[in-house]
Amino acid sequence: MSTDTDAVASTTFADLALKPELLGALTTLGYEEPTPIQREAIPPLVAGRDLFGQAATGTGKTAAFALPILQRLEAGGAEPSALVLVPTRELAVQVSEAVHKYGRELGARVLPIYGGQPMRRQLQVLQRGVDVVVATPGRALDHIGRGTLRLDALRIVVLDEADEMLDMGFSDDIEAILGAAPEARQTVLFSATMPSRIEGMARRHLRDPLRIRIERELPAEGDAPRVRQSAYVVARAHKPAALGRVLDVEMPTAALVFCRTRAEVDQLTETLNGRGYRAEALHGGMTQEQRDKVMGRLRAGTADLLVATDVAARGLDVEQLTHVVNYDVPSAPESYVHRIGRIGRAGREGVAITLAEPREHRMLKSIERVTRQRIAIEKVPTVADLRARRLELTRAALHESLLSDDLEPFRVVVDTLADEFDVVEIALAAVRLAHELGGGGDDEQEEIPEVALRPSRPDGGRGGAGGKGPKHGRGRGPSGPVTRVFVGAGRGAGIRPQDLVGAITGETSLTGRDIGAIEIAQRFALVEVPEAATDEVIAGLRGTKLRGNKITVRRERERR
């Protein structure tokens, strides 16, 4: 492998000799000049070199590999000429959308493939023909095994966020996919970190690759707003309730809640309104007239929550905003910085709140590294916390009334009642009425389960699962009491140890080192997990599919 490259002197995309259609798309999208990784990676990739790049999300690496793919593309073939492997369904959609935008004028046909998406639609598109496939490793291997994703015409394979894919247990899948791809292909590997496993994969599958290392550009001093930043780690199923609990405690004057999709915006807005909030939706599916009405209600104070997508919220500048809420962790740190830049201006206080699922905890750490600001991990307020907050608001309202209101007209009520009751008891009854009328009633609420976070390994790895046969031992496992979790799918459904490890580490706070012995039978599997994390594992797996199968998950029943 060669050493790090010298910086390319090009300062515009035109200097990179890209097709006019690509330059036109970049101009339309507002791209003015290439980022460092784009300047260094695009020329050698266009020339057909293998590339081994260390670069994190937010450096512009998607365009760095997408533009060369499209530059060399001969659209219209029956089989894909490019395959991009990514760790998550969210990233698959994001990369697919980017490739589609860049290659629209070239007629590039792009298909994202990931679990949880209807297989029928994927099959139909693959049968019609596609140029670029962006896939998670497990679903890509499913299609390769079915013969529905053929790699014979493949000219380039990109491994994006390779370290994350290995952490999630996809090592064997990736090896199988690369083994099935043509030997003469071009291979590109991007990874934020360079543990020995990544180095080994690069040695096995890349031919004389160019090495590039790009440090992420930090925001300029003063760009990051001075706001109180906090995050709450909560299971996906409890996110709406957790958001409501946090809003009840924070009581924002006006808040902007960011969601990833239009559907999520509409669903969350309906949920919040059903819980008694005054929420308005804002997304790209609305007309300008509808958008103007929403903004008018927010500025007039008849709405206090605006639920929006990133695209719909572009250009918004609402003076009375006090809170920004990330309902999901932004995939790019720069997006996080841009979002929270709407608050904390001109010396005003602002609050940035992020709801993170256990699998998104590492993304929070990435944002902290980029912004050089700490995001405090807070516990979701309990029912007791909420009651205490409401009592404090009642006390504050009474204190203000005692200082500023004319209370003399009410003295006759106190004097009359004082003949029969103690003055303190009268005051307590009055406080209770004020508390209940102010919305502080003791409504019954369930506690939101706490998610325990566990430290990752120094290299960010989660370990793997190996071995063959029904029982799979692991180098490390839970150090304390364990519970065996029953999973209602086994060898008959094609379930492998890495599928179970990937699903558990992807949907919970556990790492591969926390998972013990895995036993896979024909129709079920048993997995050892720490006893304290059993409920979290069961809750996390219930909403997922394993190799396309809906699964039953529960504690292992006692043997009779």
Secondary structure, 3 states (H helix, E strand, C coil): CCCCCCCCCCCCHHHHCCCHHHHHHHHHCCCCCCCHHHHHHHHHHHCCCCEEEECCCCCCHHHHHHHHHHHCCCCCCCCCCEEEECCCHHHHHHHHHHHHHHCHHHCCCEEEECCCCCHHHHHHHHHHCCCEEEECHHHHHHHHHHCCCCCCCCCEEEECCHHHHHHCCCHHHHHHHHHHCCCCCEEEEEECCCCHHHHHHHHHHCCCCEEEECCCCCCCCCCCCCCEEEEEECCHHHHHHHHHHHHHHHCCCCEEEEECCHHHHHHHHHHHHHCCCCEEEECCCCCHHHHHHHHHHHHHCCCCEEEEEHHHHCCCCCCCCCEEEECCCCCCHHHHHHHHCCCCCCCCCCEEEEEECHHHHHHHHHHHHHHCCCCEEECCCCHHHHHHHHHHHHHHHHHHHHHHCCCHHHHHHHHHHHCCCCHHHHHHHHHHHHHHHCCCCCCCCCCCCCCCCCCCCCCCCCCCCCCCCCEECCCCCCCCCEEEEEECCCHHHCCCHHHHHHHHHHHCCCCHHHCCCEEECCCCEEEEEEHHHHHHHHHHHHCCEECCEECCEEECCCCC
